Structures are given as C-alpha cells and as structure tokens.
C-alpha cells in the first residue's frame, strides 16, 4: 500500500480515554486509512515517531478567534500548541450574524473593531472562512449578545416579544446554515438584563435544531450555584445539551466552593447532557468590569483605549499614580482589558480533573498583552498538571481536549485516532513538552510539539508553520441529543456534523 503520510512506531493515545498503545498510522488524503504494524506500507512522507506520543488534534472548545480565523488565518497561537479545531462564538459574542458601523458593545469589542463585524448572516461568515482557509478547523456558535446588538436600541432591559422573535429568526437561520449552537454571556452588562423568558425562547430554537447551548454564567461569584441552576433549567427547557463556560469559583470570598459546584454539575448531568470547560490557570481575562474591581485580588490592565500609556501594569499602581481610588481609576481607563487573579489553585484543579470538564483556552487573540492561556493552555495541562503533578492520567487529559470535546460539539470523526477518522493529529515528546508563555511574556511558542497534521496535511513541524493551511468550517447538520452525560462518549461515532 502506498499512502500520502505514514507515521511509524508512535505511542498512541487515541482520545477515548483508554491506555496508550504502539502502532503505525497511515493517512491518505484527509483520513486515517490504516493502523497497526504496517510493514508493507510506503508513503510520500514517512515520520519516525518512536519515543513520541501521537494524539488526536486538540479541540479548543472555548475561543474568541471569530475574526482571527479570517484576518490572521495562520492561527499560530493555536497551531503551535497542537490545536487543530477551534470553537468560536463563546460568551454570547460572535462575529455573525452582525454588522456594526459605530461603537462595538462590550464585550463584543474583544473580537475586534466595528469594521471587523461585517457578516450580516452566518452564511456570509462561513463564506469568509472558506475563502481565508485558516490553518485550523472552525466550529461556530451564535452569540446571544451579538443577536441583541442587531435588534435592540439599548441593552439595559429585557427584549420585547418582537425583539425576541427577530433574534430567534436570525438564530434559526444561522443554525440552518451550519452554526453548532448558541452561547450566552449573562454576566456581562449588555446581556445581564435578559430574563429567563428571553433565554428560553432562544434556547428552544437551539434544541429544535439539534445544537448545543453554552453559557458564561450570570454569576461566577457568590451566586454561582443559583446561576448554575438557571443555566440547567434553561437548557432543559430547550432540550439542548449544556456546556458551562470556564466553570470557576471567582472572588476570594468564593474560594473553596468547587466541591459544591461540582456536586451540582454531577446532579444535573444525571438527567440532562451537562458539561463544562476549564482553563489551567488561576487568573481570568476579559474587558475591565467595574463589578470585579476590588482590592482583594491583583488586577492587571492589558489595554486601555483612552489611556494606552497606562497599559501593562497593575490597576493598583495606576490608581496610585493618578491619586485615585481603584474604582475611579478603572472608570477612567474604560474601555479597557484586564487580567483578574481571582481563583484558587485548589478549586481550579478540582474542576480541571473532573470527568465532565473539557479543556478550553478562553484566549483573547486581539489583546495586545494577552493572558498566557492563549499560547500555553494545552501543553500546560499535559506537561504541568498531568506529567509533573500527576493530577490526572495522560490518557484522561487527552480525552478532555479531544474525544470528549468532539462528542459534546458534534464533531463527527474528529477527536479520535481510528481508521476512517479525519487525520487531525499532534505528535509530541512528553519529556520536552512545556508551555513557555507567562503573564509577563505571554507570546511564546510551546516546546516539544513536533508535528501537527490538519485534515491530512502537515501544517506545523519542528516549531514552524509549514504555510500549508488546511482548516475548514465544520457545519452542524444532524441533531445532537441532550442525553445525560453518562451516555457513551468513547468514540465519537454518534456525533452530528457534516464536513
């Protein structure tokens, strides 16, 4: 047999959670066509992988790469750490279906300037991705706040019946054109006033189309448990599977509550499809939110539109320089971005190691001084938390960023290594693997990633992008079931995207 690419003698962790095994993998075109001892197989490219680990390409389930997959299709921050698929449109903000000509509402400004929102339909956005040919695959959610921005004159109120109907029509059209679901960011001021009736009507449309509902909870601080109850009730009403975005116990007064939150997650998952995602850091990053300004945690300003000269320093230092309170300094800086050191390590580890959690970076590629999670999330989980700290077995860590993720977002034949699956693959040396991005130097390539294959094409090798981009938009096609999380998630065969 002659194939395009042959990877020999690799230690394979296949994404299902089972133990590693050694095999050769043959790739023809986009797919894996053979596995095992392939002694009689020759290939155009042969990769000797003895001593290296081969896994499915990592699926970043929580990104804000919506406009970057078009404007910067090389996607080096993700490709360099082994990510082969990104899920965009999280936290209620998406690039479509949106057109803007004036100021960009918070937190949609995380995605870019007004000129970057030029996709009035999901079909227009899909066409732009197809034309850009990014280095990674893209699955897209529709943002609730983005829908609001197109039909409401202001955000500090519930939507009217007519406005809900207009949003639902846009959402149904986008789902019909291939969006994988809807996200919300109810903690943000421009979505906070959306009541249950508004959310129920929209999530009903998601459930009927077979999509997934993801949510940045209304409260990640003292009201976390009640916010989880709201999210589960909304998803159950709409009969849509639920993913709680970056589940955390934020705020010093909330530290130590991860066990309680995870009991709530487990209880909900017994009767409905409920999961969460998590990033392996104890700091979050977003726009500068006055509601999070406190002297109990360190807050680092990453950018400021009115005062760019004050960026890249602590809010406390800025307040002292201006002889202002923290709150008054924050008001003067807005709109701005910030990193909030608002979580405990113990809580984060409990969420990261929980069987229902997936790995998502939540990186902000348009931040001029981004959180290190943008460049380091996936190697950090594998190297620091699995290899070094033994928090979770390597096969389980890989499952959380491949097979489990593919199942929850309906990515057919992704997130697994088996004959017939798409050849999205990562080859790395475990001993050398390391995230190198830090809070002070956040833009830094991970070490130890030897090879990244996207849809059968070698896209990254030995620390360099190959210039051959092979990503595509993954469109939703068939219904996802909101089955309990105890349902089989081992092989991704019962998933729901066409390609």
Number of C-alpha atoms within 10 A of each C-alpha: 10 13 18 16 21 25 21 21 22 23 20 21 23 25 32 22 21 13 13 17 14 18 20 22 25 27 26 19 14 18 19 23 17 20 18 13 13 17 9 7 13 15 16 9 13 14 16 13 21 15 14 19 21 28 27 33 32 32 34 28 27 24 21 26 29 29 25 19 24 19 15 14 18 23 21 18 19 28 28 28 32 31 29 32 29 26 23 28 31 28 31 27 31 29 28 29 24 23 18 17 11 9 10 18 18 20 24 24 19 22 24 18 17 17 11 20 23 17 18 16 19 26 19 15 24 23 13 17 23 14 11 18 19 23 31 29 23 24 26 32 32 32 29 29 27 26 23 24 23 17 17 17 10 11 17 13 14 19 23 12 12 10 17 21 16 17 24 21 14 21 28 18 16 23 27 16 17 24 29 34 30 30 31 30 24 24 19 21 18 23 25 19 17 20 13 13 13 19 20 17 18 22 30 21 21 28 24 15 22 24 33 28 31 32 26 23 28 23 19 20 20 16 13 22 20 15 19 23 14 15 26 25 17 22 27 22 15 21 25 32 30 27 27 24 26 27 27 30 28 26 19 15 13 19 19 17 19 22 13 12 19 19 11 16 23 18 12 21 21 14 14 23 25 30 26 26 26 26 28 22 20 17 22 20 23 20 22 26 19 13 10 16 18 15 11 12 15 15 25 22 25 25 25 21 13 12 13 13 10 18 21 17 15 16 27 20 15 20 17 12 11 13 11 14 14 20 17 14 20 22 14 15 22 17 18 25 27 26 22 24 19 24 22 21 14 13 21 23 19 16 25 27 20 18 17 21 27 31 28 28 27 27 26 21 24 16 20 14 21 26 30 24 28 24 29 28 26 29 25 23 28 25 21 17 20 20 18 11 11 12 17 18 16 22 20 23 25 28 29 30 26 32 30 30 28 30 23 27 25 30 26 22 27 32 34 29 28 20 16 15 21 26 32 32 26 25 25 25 18 18 12 13 20 22 24 17 21 15 14 11 12 18 20 16 21 23 20 22 27 23 25 32 26 29 27 21 23 22 24 25 16 14 17 15 19 15 11 15 22 19 25 23 23 23 22 28 21 16 18 26 20 24 17 16 20 14 10 13 19 17 22 25 17 16 23 24 22 14 11
